[in-house]
Amino acid sequence: MQNIITSFDEIESELQIIQEFTEITPSEDVNEIVQRGNDLIAYLARTTKLLADSKYYKDNKLNSTFIDEIRKISQLSPSVANKYVDSLCKEENYLINWSERLNRTVTHQIDWCRTIVSKNKAEMQNLNFKG
């Protein structure tokens, strides 16, 4: 199982690459949009996997933290205990949040690509109808 989990550092590196890609403003050239859409579909799948891998690391951290800190945690109120445990997993939480946000960004950009392709298709049909 461990060999299919992306390393913590690789998750961060891949998220950075995907982040940079999503920050590029493409033209409305339909060929560029189709290629971008194809890339985004791959990134959608990858961000989903990176999110799962990030949660795997958080779960591992929670397990070890809970065992190591059980006496301290058990003396806290439930809400404070949750905040305390979350604070111990701040790096894992960061990657989870980043993965989730990038996954949503990629989804929205795929929708945008679909809209541009549909717009170009309608314009071509309109030109053919008039011509």
QUIGIPE-V548156 format. One record per backbone hydrogen bond with DSSP energy under -1.0 kcal/mol. NH is the residue of the N-H (numbers start at 1). CO is the residue of the C=O. If there is no record, write none. Layout:
# QUIGIPE-V548156
nh->(NH/NH)
co->(CO/CO)
This chain:
# QUIGIPE-V548156
nh->(4/11/12/13/14/15/16/17/18/19/20/21/22/23/24/33/34/35/36/37/38/39/40/41/42/43/44/45/46/47/48/49/50/51/52/53/54/55/56/57/58/59/60/61/62/63/64/65/66/67/68/69/73/74/76/81/82/83/84/85/86/87/88/93/94/95/96/97/98/99/100/101/102/103/104/105/106/107/108/109/110/111/112/113/114/115/116/117/118/119/120/121/122/123/124/125/126/127/128/129/130/131)
co->(1/7/8/9/10/11/12/13/14/15/16/17/18/19/21/29/30/31/32/33/34/35/36/37/38/39/40/41/42/43/44/45/46/47/48/49/50/51/52/53/54/55/56/57/58/59/60/61/62/63/64/65/69/70/73/77/78/79/80/81/82/83/84/89/90/91/92/93/94/95/96/97/98/99/100/101/102/103/104/105/106/107/108/109/110/111/112/113/114/115/116/117/118/119/120/121/122/123/124/125/126/127)
